[in-house]
């Protein structure tokens, strides 16, 4: 799942080296927490979230019976908090 997320996200950002993805793998759910460069956040926000929803849909389809969730998190947020 991590490789697929990287394959989908890195090509569309201007700073692919700053993409960080943490996977929390549970029995029935997979949570991917993505951190991108501040300049790249607009790629996911400017179109009303359509890009982010599309990536979520692809990951969800690839997850099979498990639920896949992708969260764009702030690099400066304390651990465990989301944006």
Buried (B, 14 or more C-beta within 10 A) or exposed (E): BEEBBBEBBBEBBEEBEBBEBEEEEEEEEBBBBBBBBEEBBEBBEEEEEEBBEEBBEBBBEBBEEBEBBBBBBEEEEEEEEEE
